[in-house]
Amino acid sequence: MCGKALFIIVLVLELAASVAVAVDYIVVDNFDSYTDTTALKSVWNDSTNGAGGTGMVYINKDANFAVDGNSMQFEYWNDGVPYYSETKRTYSTAQDWSYAGAGVTCLEINFIGDVNNAPDPPMYVTLSDGTVTAQIDSPDFNDFLDEWEHTWNIPLKDFSAKGVNLAKISSIILGVGDKVAESGPPVEKGTIYFDDIVADYILVDDFDTYTNTTQLKIVWKDSTPGPGGGIGGCGYICLNMFDPNFASDGNSMQFEYYNNGVPYYSETKRTYSTAQDWSGVTLLDIDWFGDVHNAPDPPMYVKLSDGTKTAQVNCPYLCEVNTPWAEQWQHTWSMPLKGFSDKGVTLSNINSIILGVGDKVADSPPPAEEGIIYFDDIKLFPPRCFPENAIGDLTGDCIIDFKDFAIMASHWLENKLWPLP
């Protein structure tokens, strides 16, 4: 029995440029437009690099192996030279996947494996600009061979660091195999199902690159603005590496606040050596975890500064760190960046971000405003589609227009009662 892999390639580029779109990505391919394998192979090529390395593609219409619509079935055999199998798409017009052009930063690949796959054939993606070609291998491939969806995130800068010009992408290759002969070659055949491939959000920080608190404090600074070394108001940070209950994944930043005296707030600040251009995105997302033992009602806030103007946006009631919503599970605060630009901050020249807790006002009598918050993924997004907010959207594009009206009109007065009287 030959090995198989299904690629559902929806290479989706999330936009960071300010454009009038209802969704936050560009679909490069979702395979739904191909009616058969012949049509598919006119775009995605088989690779037949030798008797020992072959990749064959087919259109798949089995809904069990697709998010929706079609997917691409990829069969690989790596039993001999050159010990890898690939499928390649070449663009007639170079694609701009740079931050300056499409505003993308991350390539995300969703896929489904198979427990019966051959052991340890690494998966990889290759991008080329026509002159320079770079390959990125998937980590821990064998860990992802179960029959459910997994996600592999690749920073696009990993390709540009190897010399690829992201503004001139001429081809993309999906492959399996290490290109090296094994001692007593294994039967490298298997099944993989690739789903959405997307270029994703702009990451401000996910805290996973820091290996200890010392490294964290080089980037994020404690604030000790109060008298006596910060007794009245201070924020202490440390890296949480060991408690997954307080992290989205990987690490998080543990932030301890003490607001019992002047100036009645605590902060941690990140300053950029080079100003950041956030003008093309519209939303700042912060994932965080609270604690039911936190002090009552110290509001959370974010400050952005362009070096001249500084603006603060307070989190609404949802973010009060002692509310029922702020207990020990993940919450996300999504704030429109317009809240900062409306206060005079130039979003194309961001030089610092501050995370803080406290209202800067003495309470009478003062409560014991002490507690811990864990900050994790901080991300920037362009306009996104939230289907629950588009009640009349029948086409799934998050725009309510005549296309939706045409669908409704074509079914006007249909009677779907069953059985009919």
C-alpha positions in Angstrom: 0.0 0.0 0.0 1.4 3.3 -1.0 1.8 6.2 1.5 -0.4 9.3 1.1 -0.4 12.8 2.4 -3.3 15.3 1.9 -2.3 18.9 1.5 -5.1 21.4 2.1 -3.0 24.4 1.2 -4.7 27.5 2.2 -1.7 29.7 2.1 -3.2 32.7 3.8 -1.3 36.0 4.2 -2.6 38.1 7.1 -2.5 41.8 6.2 -0.7 44.3 8.3 -1.1 47.0 5.6 -4.1 49.3 6.0 -6.4 48.1 3.2 -10.2 47.9 2.9 -10.7 44.2 3.5 -13.2 42.3 5.6 -10.9 39.5 6.4 -7.3 39.5 7.6 -5.6 37.3 5.1 -5.0 36.7 1.4 -5.8 33.2 0.2 -3.0 31.9 -1.9 -4.7 28.5 -2.4 -7.5 26.6 -0.7 -7.9 24.0 -3.5 -11.6 24.6 -3.8 -11.3 26.1 -7.3 -9.9 22.8 -8.8 -12.5 20.5 -10.2 -10.2 17.5 -10.7 -6.6 16.4 -10.3 -5.7 17.6 -13.8 -6.6 21.1 -12.9 -4.7 20.8 -9.6 -1.5 19.5 -11.3 -1.5 22.5 -13.7 -0.6 24.6 -10.6 1.1 22.2 -8.1 3.7 20.0 -9.7 4.6 16.4 -8.8 8.2 15.8 -8.0 9.8 12.7 -9.4 13.4 13.2 -8.4 14.4 9.5 -8.7 13.2 6.0 -8.1 13.7 6.5 -4.4 12.1 9.9 -4.0 8.7 10.8 -5.4 5.9 13.1 -4.5 2.5 12.8 -6.2 -0.5 15.1 -5.8 -4.2 14.5 -6.2 -7.3 16.5 -5.5 -9.1 15.2 -2.4 -12.8 15.7 -1.9 -13.1 13.6 1.3 -14.6 16.0 3.9 -12.9 14.0 6.7 -9.5 15.4 5.5 -10.5 19.0 4.7 -11.5 22.0 6.6 -14.1 22.7 3.9 -14.2 22.0 0.2 -11.2 20.2 -1.3 -7.7 19.4 -0.2 -4.5 18.3 -1.9 -3.5 14.7 -1.4 0.3 14.3 -1.4 1.9 10.8 -1.6 5.5 10.4 -0.8 8.1 7.6 -1.1 11.6 8.2 0.2 13.1 4.7 0.0 16.1 5.6 -2.2 18.0 8.5 -3.8 17.3 11.4 -3.3 15.4 10.4 -0.1 12.8 13.2 -0.3 9.5 14.0 -2.0 8.1 17.4 -2.9 5.3 19.3 -4.6 6.0 22.7 -6.0 4.0 25.8 -7.0 5.7 28.3 -9.2 4.3 31.8 -9.6 4.2 33.5 -13.0 4.2 36.8 -11.2 6.4 37.2 -8.1 4.5 37.4 -4.8 5.1 40.1 -2.2 5.1 38.5 1.2 7.2 41.2 2.9 6.0 43.2 5.8 6.3 46.4 3.8 4.2 44.8 1.0 1.7 42.4 2.4 2.4 43.1 6.0 2.9 39.5 7.0 5.3 38.1 9.5 4.6 34.4 10.1 3.8 31.4 8.0 1.3 29.0 9.8 0.8 25.5 8.5 -2.0 23.3 9.9 -1.8 19.6 9.2 -3.0 16.2 10.1 -0.7 13.2 10.3 -1.2 9.4 10.6 0.1 7.1 13.3 1.0 4.6 10.6 3.5 6.9 8.9 7.1 5.9 8.6 9.3 7.1 11.5 11.0 10.4 11.4 10.6 11.8 7.9 11.0 15.5 8.5 8.6 17.9 6.9 9.9 21.2 5.4 8.9 24.3 3.4 11.1 25.9 0.8 10.7 29.5 -0.5 12.6 31.0 -3.4 12.9 34.5 -4.8 14.3 33.1 -8.1 17.9 33.7 -7.0 18.0 32.5 -3.4 16.2 29.4 -2.0 15.8 28.7 1.7 14.4 25.6 3.5 12.9 25.5 7.0 12.4 22.1 8.6 9.6 21.3 10.9 10.7 20.5 14.5 9.7 17.2 16.2 7.9 15.9 13.1 7.3 12.5 14.7 5.3 14.2 17.5 2.7 15.4 15.0 1.8 12.2 13.3 -1.5 11.6 15.1 -4.7 11.9 13.3 -5.8 15.4 14.4 -5.0 18.9 13.4 -1.6 20.4 14.4 -0.1 23.8 13.8 3.4 24.7 12.7 4.3 28.4 12.9 7.3 29.6 10.9 8.5 33.2 11.2 9.0 34.5 7.7 12.2 36.2 8.9 13.7 32.7 9.1 13.6 32.7 5.3 14.8 36.3 4.9 17.6 35.6 7.3 18.8 33.0 4.8 18.8 35.6 2.0 15.3 35.2 0.5 13.7 38.4 -0.7 10.2 38.1 0.7 9.0 40.8 -1.7 9.8 38.6 -4.7 8.6 35.1 -3.9 8.7 33.0 -7.1 7.9 29.5 -5.7 6.9 27.5 -2.7 7.8 23.8 -2.1 6.2 21.5 0.4 8.3 18.4 1.1 8.9 15.4 3.3 12.3 13.7 3.8 15.8 14.5 5.1 17.7 14.0 1.8 20.0 11.6 3.6 20.3 7.8 3.3 19.5 6.0 6.5 21.5 2.9 7.6 19.3 0.1 6.4 16.8 2.6 4.8 13.4 2.7 6.5 10.3 2.5 4.5 9.6 6.3 4.4 6.0 6.2 3.3 3.1 7.8 5.0 0.0 10.0 5.1 -0.1 13.7 6.0 -3.0 16.0 5.6 -2.1 19.7 5.2 -4.7 22.2 6.1 -4.7 26.0 6.2 -1.3 27.6 5.5 -1.5 31.2 6.6 0.8 34.1 7.1 -0.2 35.4 10.4 -0.3 38.2 13.0 2.5 40.6 14.0 4.0 39.3 17.3 4.9 41.9 19.9 6.1 39.3 22.4 5.1 35.8 23.4 8.0 35.5 26.0 9.0 32.2 24.6 12.5 33.4 23.5 13.7 34.2 27.0 15.5 31.4 28.9 15.5 33.2 32.3 14.4 36.3 34.2 17.6 38.1 33.6 17.0 38.0 29.8 13.4 39.1 30.3 14.5 42.1 32.3 16.8 43.3 29.5 13.7 43.8 27.4 11.0 44.5 29.9 11.9 46.8 32.8 10.5 46.7 36.4 9.0 50.0 37.5 9.7 51.2 41.0 8.3 54.7 40.9 7.3 54.9 44.6 9.3 56.2 47.6 11.6 53.9 49.5 12.6 52.0 46.4 9.1 51.5 45.1 7.3 50.5 48.3 4.3 52.6 47.4 3.8 51.5 43.9 6.0 49.1 41.9 5.8 46.3 39.4 8.2 43.3 39.6 8.5 40.9 36.7 9.9 37.4 36.3 9.8 34.7 33.7 7.2 32.0 34.3 8.6 28.8 32.6 7.3 26.1 34.8 3.6 26.6 35.4 1.6 25.9 32.2 -1.6 26.8 34.0 -0.5 30.5 33.6 0.6 30.5 30.0 -1.1 30.2 26.6 1.9 28.0 25.6 5.6 28.1 26.4 6.5 30.9 28.8 4.7 33.9 30.2 5.7 37.0 32.1 4.7 37.0 35.8 3.9 40.6 36.9 3.6 41.3 40.6 2.0 44.6 41.6 2.0 46.6 44.9 -0.1 49.7 44.9 -0.5 50.4 48.6 1.0 53.9 48.5 2.1 56.7 46.3 2.0 56.7 43.3 -0.7 53.9 43.5 0.2 52.1 40.3 2.7 49.5 39.1 4.1 49.1 35.6 6.5 47.2 33.3 7.9 48.9 30.2 9.4 47.8 26.9 11.4 50.4 25.0 12.3 49.8 21.3 15.8 50.8 20.1 14.1 51.3 16.6 10.7 52.8 16.4 8.0 50.3 15.4 5.5 51.0 12.6 2.1 49.8 13.8 0.1 52.1 11.5 -1.0 49.2 9.2 -2.7 47.2 12.0 -5.9 48.1 13.9 -6.0 45.8 17.0 -3.7 45.0 19.9 -4.5 41.7 21.6 -3.1 40.8 25.1 -3.5 37.3 26.6 -3.4 37.3 30.4 -4.2 35.2 33.4 -5.5 36.6 36.7 -5.8 35.2 40.2 -8.9 35.0 42.4 -6.8 36.2 45.4 -5.8 39.5 43.7 -6.6 42.7 45.4 -10.0 44.3 44.5 -10.5 46.6 41.6 -7.0 47.7 40.5 -7.7 48.6 36.8 -5.3 47.2 34.1 -4.1 49.5 31.4 -1.7 49.9 28.4 0.3 52.9 27.4 1.9 53.5 24.0 4.3 56.3 23.3 5.8 57.7 20.0 8.5 59.6 22.0 6.5 62.8 22.1 3.0 61.8 22.9 2.0 59.1 25.4 -1.6 57.7 25.6 -3.2 55.3 28.1 -6.1 53.0 27.4 -7.8 51.3 30.4 -9.2 47.9 30.2 -13.0 47.7 30.8 -14.6 45.9 33.7 -13.7 42.6 32.1 -10.1 43.3 33.0 -10.5 44.1 36.6 -8.1 41.6 38.1 -10.4 40.4 40.9 -13.6 40.0 38.9 -15.1 36.5 38.2 -13.6 36.8 34.6 -10.1 37.3 36.0 -9.7 34.0 37.6 -7.0 31.5 36.7 -7.7 30.9 33.1 -6.8 32.7 29.9 -8.5 35.9 28.9 -7.9 38.1 25.9 -8.1 41.9 25.9 -8.6 43.2 22.4 -8.1 47.0 22.1 -8.5 49.1 18.9 -5.3 51.0 18.3 -7.5 54.0 17.3 -7.9 54.5 21.0 -4.2 55.6 21.1 -4.0 57.5 17.8 -7.1 59.5 18.8 -5.1 60.7 21.7 -2.3 62.0 19.5 0.1 59.0 19.4 1.7 58.4 16.0 1.3 54.7 15.4 4.0 54.6 12.7 6.6 55.6 15.3 5.9 53.5 18.5 9.0 53.6 20.7 7.6 52.0 23.9 4.7 50.0 25.4 3.8 49.9 29.1 1.6 47.3 30.9 0.3 48.6 34.2 -2.2 48.0 37.0 -3.6 50.7 39.3 -5.7 53.9 39.2 -3.0 56.3 40.5 -5.5 57.5 43.1 -5.4 56.9 46.8 -8.3 55.0 48.1 -9.9 55.8 51.5 -9.2 53.7 53.3 -6.5 52.3 51.0 -7.2 48.6 50.1 -4.3 46.1 49.9 -3.8 46.5 46.2 -1.4 43.6 45.7 -1.6 40.7 43.3 -0.1 38.8 40.3 -1.0 38.8 36.6 0.6 36.6 34.0 1.0 38.2 30.6 1.4 36.0 27.5 1.0 36.5 23.8 0.8 40.1 22.8 -0.1 40.4 19.1 -1.1 43.0 16.5 -3.9 42.3 14.0 -5.3 44.0 10.9 -9.1 44.2 10.6 -10.5 40.8 11.3 -13.8 39.1 10.5 -15.9 38.0 13.5 -18.8 36.0 12.0 -20.9 36.4 15.0 -21.0 40.1 14.3 -22.1 39.7 10.7 -25.6 38.3 11.1 -26.6 38.8 7.5 -23.5 37.4 6.0 -24.4 34.4 3.9 -21.3 34.1 1.7 -18.8 34.0 4.5 -16.8 37.0 3.4 -17.9 39.2 6.4 -19.4 41.8 4.0 -23.2 42.1 3.8 -23.9 43.0 0.2 -25.9 42.1 -2.9 -24.2 38.7 -3.0 -25.9 37.8 0.3 -29.2 39.3 -1.0 -29.0 37.2 -4.1 -28.8 34.0 -2.0 -31.7 35.1 0.1 -33.7 36.1 -3.0 -33.0 32.8 -4.8 -34.6 30.9 -1.9 -37.4 33.4 -1.2 -40.7 31.8 0.0 -39.2 28.3 -0.2 -41.0 25.9 2.1 -38.6 23.6 3.9 -41.1 22.1 6.3 -40.9 18.3 6.4 -43.0 16.4 6.0 -45.4 18.7 4.2 -49.0 18.4 5.3 
